[in-house]
Amino acid sequence: MDEKESRHWVESYQASCAVQGKLPDTLVVNLADAEGDIYELFAEAASYAPDTRAQWIVRAAQDRRVASASSTDTATKLWDAAGQAPALGDLEVEVSARPGRVARRAIVTLRSATVQLIAPRRTGYKLPELTINVVLAREDTPPPAVEPLEWLLTTGLPVDSFERASTVVAWYTVRWCIETYFFVLKHGCQINKLQLQTEDRQLPCLALYMIIAWRVLFATMLGRACPDMDCEAVFDPAEWQAAYIVARRCPPPTTPPRLGEMVILVATLGGYLNRKNDGHPGPKTVWIGLQRVHEFTIALQAREDMAGTCV
């Protein structure tokens, strides 16, 4: 296990537990996609004391064997056990865009169960049998010619009601924002190309880039969620005024524009076409646009300093 790439998922969970131990009044939840569906991760969670154990949500990839609750004590499979549970209710979730798949909203039916996993065999050591909770979110009536959405989520969180199962699904969907954040960090800030050779140099640089990546994601997502908000919740007056002048070729208004309008304007500076059927601007066009806005702001301030008057 130690030599496999999957070991990183266990190490990630251990790091979450370290944070949980330092923040006893905060609930820390470790999220993992299907690649994190590792039995050793579940066993690792069971080994921690309650006061230092972080919670976890992992999307199932393995149709694991589970002990049947019947008197015959025969084994069944995880998907069957979850699918046979009674429906708790329907929930609307957002489906993010992927290559060959457009973003949309889906209505999924939630089912939940508590199951006992039969431990897989390992060479050289024995794993314990574990009891975990599962939530099955399945789209029973997808649109025509669209692959139905289905998530089977394993977790240590309680799932014995529709509200609790809905919370597990909602928290799992946050994973997309986390992936987007690291996409900006890796590809926008290009931290993989850093050539700093010492930790004393790397850590301050990473800290700065993490703030930059957060701001790109914050502007992108807040512009979608709260488009009518004053844009100065995100942009300094000098920033939005400089962007407005360059994009609209006219003086900026006396009243700050709405945030949604401003994010689209910035994204157009980064290559966003803003056509009728285009979706929301993505983080890439926003980060390129913000880079250009920074340059425009410097130029505008330099002109003001030279002229001695505001534009």
C-alpha distance (Angstrom), angle and dihedral (degrees) to the residues before:
residue distance angle dihedral
M1 . . .
D2 3.82 . .
E3 3.81 92.6 .
K4 3.78 95.6 50.5
E5 3.78 127.2 93.5
S6 3.80 87.8 -124.2
R7 3.81 89.0 70.0
H8 3.80 87.9 79.6
W9 3.81 90.1 68.7
V10 3.80 90.8 56.9
E11 3.80 90.3 47.0
S12 3.80 89.2 51.0
Y13 3.79 90.0 54.1
Q14 3.82 91.0 47.9
A15 3.81 88.8 53.6
S16 3.82 89.1 51.8
C17 3.80 89.9 52.7
A18 3.79 89.8 51.3
V19 3.81 88.8 55.4
Q20 3.81 91.0 45.8
G21 3.80 90.3 54.2
K22 3.81 90.1 55.3
L23 3.82 94.0 45.1
P24 3.81 106.0 45.3
D25 3.81 92.8 164.9
T26 3.82 93.4 53.0
L27 3.80 127.1 76.7
V28 3.81 109.1 -130.7
V29 3.81 115.8 -162.6
N30 3.81 123.4 -169.4
L31 3.83 112.9 -150.0
A32 3.79 124.1 -159.3
D33 3.77 135.2 174.5
A34 3.80 123.9 -136.6
E35 3.81 91.1 -69.8
G36 3.80 88.0 67.3
D37 3.81 93.4 58.3
I38 3.81 93.8 116.1
Y39 3.77 122.9 144.6
E40 3.80 90.6 -143.5
L41 3.81 88.8 62.0
F42 3.81 90.6 57.0
A43 3.81 90.1 47.3
E44 3.79 90.3 48.8
A45 3.81 90.4 54.2
A46 3.80 91.4 51.3
S47 3.81 90.9 52.6
Y48 3.82 94.9 62.9
A49 3.78 125.1 89.1
P50 3.83 113.5 -111.6
D51 3.82 93.8 -109.7
T52 3.82 92.7 56.6
R53 3.82 99.9 31.5
A54 3.79 114.6 110.8
Q55 3.78 116.3 -149.6
W56 3.78 119.7 -116.7
I57 3.79 142.4 -156.1
V58 3.80 118.5 -166.5
R59 3.77 126.2 177.5
A60 3.80 107.3 -127.6
A61 3.79 119.5 -118.3
Q62 3.81 99.7 161.1
D63 3.79 119.1 70.1
R64 3.79 90.3 -140.3
R65 3.77 126.4 -164.4
V66 3.78 115.4 -103.9
A67 3.79 130.7 -168.9
S68 3.78 112.5 -106.5
A69 3.78 118.9 -121.6
S70 3.82 90.5 -140.4
S71 3.79 123.9 102.4
T72 3.79 91.6 -109.8
D73 3.82 88.6 65.5
T74 3.79 93.7 -145.9
A75 3.77 121.6 159.8
T76 3.79 123.6 -109.8
K77 3.80 132.1 175.5
L78 3.78 131.5 -91.1
W79 3.82 97.4 -117.3
D80 3.80 91.7 49.9
A81 3.80 92.1 49.3
A82 3.81 91.8 51.4
G83 3.81 94.0 42.5
Q84 3.81 92.5 52.4
A85 3.81 92.2 55.5
P86 3.83 116.1 103.1
A87 3.79 117.4 -95.6
L88 3.80 114.2 -99.5
G89 3.81 97.4 -166.4
D90 3.79 144.0 -74.1
L91 3.79 126.2 -69.0
E92 3.81 131.9 -170.3
V93 3.80 114.9 -133.5
E94 3.78 134.1 177.6
V95 3.80 116.6 -116.7
S96 3.80 111.1 -151.4
A97 3.78 121.8 -135.9
R98 3.79 119.7 -96.0
P99 3.82 133.1 174.5
G100 3.78 103.7 -66.2
R101 3.82 92.8 8.7
V102 3.79 128.3 87.7
A103 3.77 123.5 -145.3
R104 3.80 113.6 -97.8
R105 3.79 145.2 149.4
A106 3.78 119.9 -100.3
I107 3.80 132.8 -165.5
V108 3.81 109.3 -138.0
T109 3.78 129.8 -174.2
L110 3.80 114.3 -131.8
R111 3.79 125.5 -140.5
S112 3.79 126.5 171.4
A113 3.77 137.4 -170.2
T114 3.78 143.3 168.0
V115 3.81 112.1 -127.5
Q116 3.78 138.3 179.6
L117 3.79 111.9 -130.3
I118 3.78 121.0 -141.8
A119 3.79 105.2 -132.1
P120 3.80 116.7 -116.7
R121 3.78 118.8 -122.8
R122 3.78 118.9 -100.0
T123 3.79 129.1 -173.1
G124 3.77 111.9 -114.1
Y125 3.78 99.9 7.2
K126 3.79 141.0 46.2
L127 3.78 125.4 -126.9
P128 3.82 122.9 -146.2
E129 3.77 124.5 -116.8
L130 3.79 109.0 -107.6
T131 3.79 138.6 -159.3
I132 3.80 114.8 -138.0
N133 3.79 138.5 165.3
V134 3.80 124.6 -118.1
V135 3.80 135.0 -164.6
L136 3.79 120.8 -161.7
A137 3.82 115.0 -158.5
R138 3.80 108.6 -173.5
E139 3.81 130.9 171.8
D140 3.80 104.8 -137.1
T141 3.83 97.7 -178.9
P142 3.82 109.7 33.9
P143 3.83 121.9 176.4
P144 3.82 116.0 -88.0
A145 3.82 115.3 -74.0
V146 3.83 90.9 7.0
E147 3.79 122.6 121.0
P148 3.81 108.1 -118.6
L149 3.76 117.9 -113.1
E150 3.80 116.3 -115.3
W151 3.80 129.2 170.9
L152 3.76 124.7 175.5
L153 3.79 106.6 -165.9
T154 3.79 123.7 -167.3
T155 3.78 117.1 -158.8
G156 3.77 148.2 156.9
L157 3.81 90.7 -134.3
P158 3.82 120.2 102.4
V159 3.81 113.5 -94.1
D160 3.81 102.7 173.8
S161 3.82 96.2 121.4
F162 3.79 138.6 40.4
E163 3.81 90.9 -107.9
R164 3.80 93.3 52.7
A165 3.80 93.9 44.1
S166 3.82 89.3 48.4
T167 3.80 89.6 52.9
V168 3.81 91.0 54.7
V169 3.82 90.9 51.2
A170 3.82 92.3 45.8
W171 3.78 92.3 50.6
Y172 3.79 91.6 47.9
T173 3.81 90.5 55.3
V174 3.82 88.2 59.1
R175 3.81 85.2 72.6
W176 3.82 88.7 80.7
C177 3.81 90.5 60.6
I178 3.80 89.7 48.7
E179 3.80 90.8 51.6
T180 3.80 90.4 48.2
Y181 3.80 90.7 50.7
F182 3.80 92.0 54.2
F183 3.81 90.3 43.7
V184 3.80 88.4 59.3
L185 3.80 91.4 43.8
K186 3.82 93.8 50.8
H187 3.80 102.5 34.7
G188 3.79 103.6 23.7
C189 3.81 98.1 40.0
Q190 3.83 91.0 26.1
I191 3.79 93.9 -145.0
N192 3.81 90.0 167.7
K193 3.79 88.8 68.4
L194 3.79 95.3 54.8
Q195 3.78 112.0 124.7
L196 3.79 97.5 -165.9
Q197 3.80 106.4 135.5
T198 3.80 103.3 -162.3
E199 3.78 132.6 59.4
D200 3.81 91.5 -127.8
R201 3.80 88.1 63.0
Q202 3.78 98.6 37.1
L203 3.81 98.9 51.9
P204 3.85 98.1 56.0
C205 3.80 89.5 45.8
L206 3.80 92.3 49.9
A207 3.81 90.9 47.3
L208 3.82 90.4 54.2
Y209 3.79 93.6 46.1
M210 3.81 91.2 48.4
I211 3.82 89.3 57.1
I212 3.81 90.4 48.5
A213 3.82 92.1 49.0
W214 3.81 89.7 48.5
R215 3.80 91.5 52.7
V216 3.81 92.4 50.4
L217 3.80 91.4 50.4
F218 3.82 92.0 42.5
A219 3.81 92.7 53.5
T220 3.81 92.5 44.3
M221 3.80 96.7 49.4
L222 3.81 98.6 36.3
G223 3.80 89.9 51.6
R224 3.81 88.1 58.2
A225 3.80 97.4 42.0
C226 3.82 98.8 40.7
P227 3.83 107.4 22.6
D228 3.81 93.6 158.2
M229 3.80 94.1 56.2
D230 3.81 119.4 113.4
C231 3.81 106.4 -90.9
E232 3.82 90.8 -133.7
A233 3.80 87.0 76.5
V234 3.83 83.7 78.9
F235 3.81 108.7 11.8
D236 3.79 129.1 58.0
P237 3.83 114.0 -126.5
A238 3.79 90.7 -109.8
E239 3.82 90.7 52.9
W240 3.79 99.7 50.7
Q241 3.81 92.7 39.9
A242 3.81 92.6 52.2
A243 3.81 91.5 46.6
Y244 3.81 91.0 47.8
I245 3.80 93.3 51.0
V246 3.80 93.6 50.1
A247 3.80 96.5 42.5
R248 3.82 99.3 40.4
R249 3.82 99.3 29.5
C250 3.80 91.3 -136.4
P251 3.81 138.2 90.1
P252 3.81 115.0 -74.4
P253 3.82 118.7 -103.9
T254 3.78 121.2 -102.4
T255 3.80 90.3 -121.3
P256 3.82 117.1 61.6
P257 3.83 113.0 -111.1
R258 3.80 122.6 -114.6
L259 3.79 116.2 -82.2
G260 3.81 94.6 -118.1
E261 3.80 91.0 53.0
M262 3.78 91.4 48.0
V263 3.81 95.2 49.3
I264 3.81 89.9 51.8
L265 3.81 90.3 47.9
V266 3.81 91.3 51.3
A267 3.80 91.3 45.8
T268 3.81 91.3 53.3
L269 3.80 87.3 58.5
G270 3.82 85.8 57.1
G271 3.80 96.3 49.8
Y272 3.81 103.6 -82.6
L273 3.83 107.5 146.6
N274 3.83 97.5 -157.4
R275 3.79 93.8 -148.9
K276 3.79 121.6 171.1
N277 3.81 96.0 -98.5
D278 3.80 97.4 35.1
G279 3.76 116.0 117.9
H280 3.77 125.8 -132.0
P281 3.81 117.1 -50.1
G282 3.78 112.5 -88.0
P283 3.79 126.5 -131.7
K284 3.82 93.6 -101.7
T285 3.81 95.4 60.8
V286 3.81 89.4 42.2
W287 3.81 94.6 52.7
I288 3.83 92.2 46.6
G289 3.80 89.3 47.4
L290 3.80 92.0 49.5
Q291 3.79 90.3 52.3
R292 3.79 89.9 54.3
V293 3.81 91.9 44.6
H294 3.81 89.0 55.4
E295 3.80 89.7 54.9
F296 3.81 92.7 45.7
T297 3.81 90.2 50.5
I298 3.81 91.9 53.8
A299 3.81 90.5 48.9
L300 3.81 92.9 48.1
Q301 3.81 93.0 48.5
A302 3.81 90.6 48.1
R303 3.80 90.2 52.7
E304 3.80 91.3 48.9
D305 3.80 90.7 50.1
M306 3.79 90.8 51.7
A307 3.78 95.7 44.9
G308 3.77 95.4 39.5
T309 3.81 90.3 -138.8
C310 3.82 135.8 86.3
V311 3.77 119.2 -102.9
